[in-house]
Amino acid sequence: QVQLVESGGGLVQAGGSLRLSCTASARTLANVCIMGWFRQAPGQEREFVAAINWSGSATRYADSAKGRFTISRPSAENTVYVQMIGLKPEDTAVYYCAARPGSYLYTQKDHYDYWGQGTQVTVSS
């Protein structure tokens, strides 16, 4: 079984920054080769934000995240981070961590097998 635990959400003013963390606990880390972040605003579909492979050598970003968000996984940790800067009110959403085996950095949520409980990010104007 894979457990993903997110933290780091909160309330921030527009232009501010936050760092979200997702720690993976799994009987086999082969199930978490790809880790991604998605977000869901009220009344909207869950959308892709960023993804990274376990070695950290490959990343992928949504257009809305490019230049402002950075996904990373320090080699010694079972934790993936997303550093968010220049936050905008439209970034307000519940942010979810997701994981899947394999090597391809999918952007579609249906390709991810494991999900965390989500962490709220609210950006005030």
Secondary structure, 3 states (H helix, E strand, C coil): CEEEEEECCEEEECCCCEEEEEEEEECCHHHHCEEEEEEECCCCCCEEEEEEECCCCCEEECCCCCCCEEEECCCCCCEEEEEECCCCHHHCEEEEEEEECCCCCCCCHHHCCEECCCEEEEEEC
